[in-house]
């Protein structure tokens, strides 16, 4: 006996465009969900008999109908491109920036992180590339949908994906670290010590812990929440009405209005920065929300970043220009990227790294001497980098199986069924066996044991975090 129900939620104006399919076959319920036109994610559950399977399916269908999903014919609607900000095609009239090298990723790019050893770029094709600081491609990950952002949390690197998942990129294979509700239209996310903050299209912010368990959620006075920055003292949330700071428990600490809607956010140790649709970057003290600086650009600000502690403030507008300001607001320079508008950026070691609307990861020499020369029309010879034949490593739930483990192989952990959820605990001597372990969501199997390269204590000292390669012990 089988039955299938197919639902869609397709909103106008760039809203949700998702499907939800429930299929009952005998005692199994299979749910497939995702963006219309994509393969989607699959979840299967078994029940004691066919009647209970039908009842569970009806409950799931009812939940979606109440959220606006409706019966539809599969295939009638096609995939809709993800459009986060209106792209103005005007080319910058400013002098060109001193770009040292440019890597072509193949699709518009939003995700960037530049670490000590390499740079990461993620694009709308679901590709995440790693490159050395001089532009040599070293790796390529494949995620199921567009990459919206790449964030670092101590040793860990995560990519937020439009399939509703957050992937850990710290090993050879991407693994699901967090599963976000499929009916939440995510705009941005950030992670601090395993705590995930998610901002969404409706202006809300949601916080979950290292076990992907809901902590709190708040609406805002605006919509289109493009900024969320997590820190030890809470969450900084930017939306169409300004920036709001919430404590770690979700209480509002302060709110500050902005000139225009917030389109991007950055944070330093003591301050947060918000780029807006009216061409401003506002600088706020984390302690009380007071304005400590304002920086005027000539068009809507798509991205911003700073040098350490905000000595210099950088911004990218929607007309393919980048800016540099002194801390007091003085504009030091404005230059054209030559490769589209910067959706995200990061400064490191006198270099400004940009990911852009044309899919480039560009490395700009932001040293005073190079900028001065560029203003005179003297540019370095730019190196154009191609991906070449580097292999794309797909995200998967498959795990290598080993039969023999030695202490040199790593730390042994075990999956344990607890209160309706599968938890993970360390079984190697010398660790606290009662602490949970942050561990990939889609490989947790009750009773299974794994060996992990490393298990590190969280910053707050209350749980462990798995790092590196994971193998299942047979």
Beta strands, then each sheet from edge to edge (+ up, - down):
strand 1: 2-10
strand 2: 17-25
strand 3: 28-35
strand 4: 41-46
strand 5: 70-71
strand 6: 99-104
strand 7: 109-114
strand 8: 118-123
strand 9: 127-132
strand 10: 137-142
strand 11: 147-153
strand 12: 156-161
strand 13: 165-168
strand 14: 175-179
strand 15: 186-192
strand 16: 195-200
strand 17: 205-208
strand 18: 214-218
strand 19: 227-231
strand 20: 234-239
strand 21: 242-246
strand 22: 252-256
strand 23: 262-267
strand 24: 271-276
strand 25: 280-285
strand 26: 291-296
strand 27: 301-306
strand 28: 312-317
strand 29: 321-326
strand 30: 331-336
strand 31: 342-348
strand 32: 351-356
strand 33: 360-365
strand 34: 383-385
strand 35: 393-394
strand 36: 400-402
strand 37: 411-418
strand 38: 421-426
strand 39: 437-438
strand 40: 449-457
strand 41: 464-473
sheet 1: 4+ 3- 2+ 1- 5+
sheet 2: 31+ 32- 33+ 6- 34-
sheet 3: 7+ 8- 9+ 10- 35-
sheet 4: 11+ 12- 13+ 14-
sheet 5: 15+ 16- 17+ 18-
sheet 6: 19+ 20- 21+ 22-
sheet 7: 23+ 24- 25+ 26-
sheet 8: 27+ 28- 29+ 30-
sheet 9: 36+ 41+ 39+
sheet 10: 36+ 41+ 40- 37+ 38-
end
